[in-house]
Amino acid sequence: MSSLATCQRYLPITLLLGLLFTGCSPEQTRYDTRFLAFGTLMDLTIVGVGSDLAAHAAQVLESDFAEMHRSWHAWDPGPLGYVNKMLKTGEQFSAPPAVLPLIRLGQTLSLSSEGLFNPAIGELIDAWGFHSNDPSGSRPPPTETIAHLVQQNPNMQDIEIDGLLLRGKNPALKLDFGAFGKGFGIDLAVTRLKEMGISNAIVNAGGDLRAIGRRETGEPWRIAIRHPDGDGILGSLEIAGDASVFTSGNYERQFTWEGKRYHHIIDPRSGYPAQGTRSVTVIHHDSTTADAAATALFVAGPDNWYRIARRMGIHYVLLISENGELQMNPEMQTRVKLVDEASWKIRLSPALNPEP
């Protein structure tokens, strides 16, 4: 397939998933493919290398993501399932190598987010039915179930790490890496691509992505931000070099019960879906932190996101509140181009002082 044919085939798809491109020419070397991982469609774009290397890299990444899914799925048999079973016993056990790095990162990120990002609340996620890829038939759990799980207060600091050994100190612990496993997987995938000599690419998991280098025209990648209604585009960003863009929104996994909509981003403090926020978009140099921060800032809400962003080292934030106000820091304002800026009430926070 020629490069032009590739662009004609894949451009409409990537537009829907959040990538904006302008123009392709037959001379440009570009490879696009997609596969299923983590319950979402992964779009991979590679620029500037031969088709054989690009195709090989795509096969490697698809295999890697399949193994990640097997290792990190909280409810299926596998390494994380084993960890969750053993954590409840209170006994010391050997940590599977595929899971230990995520536990260490989870502890660090949870601490810096003041516990608003909390991968230890798998029992709550399970109770709400959001462990399913399609929670549309779910209903809210009984209030007493939520109250009991919140009172037990499982958190990442309840996991004791001694070298390669783990021990759970709270029987309510159940790890769910859904709020940052995808980001960690994308970081591993980008490392793989760089090791293969690929320096221009995007790994895109349903609109959450990491971009390296530049696009085939030599210009920065143009990344679209999804509208908080779930359809259409709010605005766009230009990314060059190496950066991750992640969004958490209440339009993603959800269900409606007795006329009320419930989304999947659970506030660990209340046990209920977080209130006050429609979506949060962050830019950060690594996807793991960006993924966790998007969740934490969503839970923090319009009044507290700035404090949590500073604690987590996030320098670019765009939050849309439930009342329709668009909040961002000045550094983000210089990077985002809104489709219809006049229709939004915009509030700027103090500076977050990005790194040079």
C-alpha positions, -999 to 999 in steps of 0.1 A, spaced: 0 0 0 14 34 -9 19 61 17 -9 81 1 -33 52 3 -23 47 40 -32 83 48 -65 81 29 -74 49 48 -65 59 83 -69 97 85 -107 97 93 -102 71 121 -74 90 138 -94 122 136 -121 105 156 -97 93 182 -80 126 187 -53 131 162 -54 160 137 -33 159 106 -31 183 77 -21 168 44 -2 138 32 19 134 1 31 102 -17 67 110 -7 61 109 30 68 77 49 41 69 73 28 37 88 -6 34 106 -22 4 123 -45 -4 151 -52 -33 175 -72 -40 206 -55 -37 241 -68 -28 276 -103 -30 263 -97 -1 239 -85 4 203 -48 13 202 -37 34 172 0 33 163 15 58 139 52 55 129 70 80 107 104 80 90 113 43 88 109 16 63 77 -4 62 93 -36 73 107 -21 105 74 -3 111 54 -35 107 78 -54 129 75 -28 156 37 -29 154 38 -67 159 61 -64 189 39 -37 205 7 -57 200 23 -87 216 37 -66 245 3 -50 252 -14 -85 251 10 -96 278 4 -65 298 -33 -70 297 -29 -106 309 -5 -95 337 -24 -65 350 -61 -76 348 -75 -74 383 -103 -99 378 -88 -125 355 -63 -152 365 -28 -139 362 -1 -121 382 -23 -92 395 -51 -116 403 -26 -136 424 -13 -105 441 -48 -94 450 -55 -129 465 -24 -128 486 -27 -93 498 -59 -102 516 -42 -129 536 -18 -106 554 10 -130 546 43 -121 530 48 -134 494 70 -129 464 59 -102 441 55 -111 404 80 -90 384 53 -78 360 33 -62 389 59 -49 414 69 -17 393 33 -7 391 28 -11 429 59 10 436 47 37 411 12 35 425 24 42 460 44 73 449 16 87 427 -11 80 453 10 98 480 16 129 458 -21 131 449 -31 131 486 -48 97 479 -72 110 452 -55 86 428 -59 53 446 -54 20 428 -62 1 460 -100 6 457 -106 -23 434 -134 -35 457 -153 -3 452 -147 -4 414 -161 -40 415 -191 -30 436 -200 -3 410 -197 -27 381 -170 -7 364 -146 -37 362 -167 -46 331 -159 -31 298 -196 -25 293 -212 -13 326 -244 -1 309 -265 -27 327 -252 -18 362 -269 -2 391 -255 16 422 -244 -7 450 -262 -6 483 -253 25 504 -242 2 533 -218 -16 509 -202 17 499 -200 30 535 -183 -2 546 -157 -1 519 -150 36 525 -146 30 562 -121 2 556 -101 29 537 -78 7 516 -48 26 502 -15 20 485 4 26 518 -13 -5 532 11 -26 510 44 -33 527 73 -38 503 105 -55 514 127 -60 484 108 -84 462 84 -94 489 49 -79 495 25 -80 524 -10 -65 526 -20 -48 559 -57 -42 550 -80 -71 540 -100 -46 519 -71 -42 495 -78 -49 459 -55 -34 432 -70 -21 400 -45 -5 376 -71 9 353 -64 45 362 -27 43 352 -18 9 337 -26 22 302 -2 51 307 25 28 321 20 5 291 23 34 267 56 44 283 69 9 279 58 9 243 76 42 235 108 28 251 105 -2 228 101 20 198 131 41 207 152 10 212 143 0 176 156 33 163 122 48 158 121 85 169 88 97 153 57 80 164 24 82 184 10 55 206 -26 63 211 -50 44 234 -85 57 227 -73 93 227 -48 91 255 -14 91 239 23 98 239 39 114 209 76 115 201 94 134 174 73 150 146 49 140 120 57 132 84 57 168 72 83 177 98 58 198 117 46 191 153 19 166 159 -15 181 163 -35 165 190 -73 171 194 -89 174 228 -123 157 230 -153 179 238 -167 172 273 -200 161 258 -181 131 245 -186 140 208 -167 165 187 -135 185 194 -130 211 221 -96 222 208 -61 211 198 -25 210 210 8 210 191 33 184 204 69 181 193 97 162 210 83 138 236 51 145 255 20 127 268 -16 140 266 -42 123 288 -79 131 295 -103 118 321 -139 125 314 -173 116 328 -185 107 293 -165 75 292 -177 43 311 -210 50 326 -245 38 333 -279 53 340 -301 41 368 -335 56 376 -328 86 354 -294 94 370 -261 89 352 -232 74 371 -196 75 357 -166 54 365 -143 79 382 -148 71 418 -138 94 446 -120 72 472 -132 96 500 -169 91 494 -171 59 474 -193 76 448 -185 90 413 -166 123 417 -187 154 414 -180 189 400 -159 179 369 -167 170 333 -132 164 320 -95 171 327 -67 171 302 -31 171 312 3 172 294 33 156 310 66 141 298 56 106 308 23 88 303 22 70 337 21 103 356 -2 119 331 -27 90 334 -27 91 372 -29 129 374 -58 131 350 -78 109 374 -66 127 406 -73 162 392 -108 151 381 -115 139 416 -99 170 431 -124 191 412 -126 228 403 -116 240 437 -86 218 444 -70 207 412 -44 234 412 -30 222 446 -29 186 435 -13 195 402 15 213 420 20 183 443 22 159 414 45 181 393 20 187 365 26 219 345 -3 219 320 -39 214 330 -73 220 314 -103 213 335 -140 217 325 -164 219 355 -199 206 356 -212 242 354 -194 247 321 -165 268 332 -132 261 316 -102 263 340 -66 262 331 -32 275 340 -16 302 319 10 278 305 -18 256 291 -35 286 277 -5 293 255 -6 258 241 -43 250 235 -63 263 206 -100 262 213 -124 256 185 -150 281 199 -133 301 226 -160 327 227 -186 302 239 -167 293 271 -162 311 304 -125 308 311 -108 311 345 -70 312 347 -52 298 377 -18 311 389 12 298 370 24 262 374 59 271 362 67 244 337 102 231 333 122 247 304 
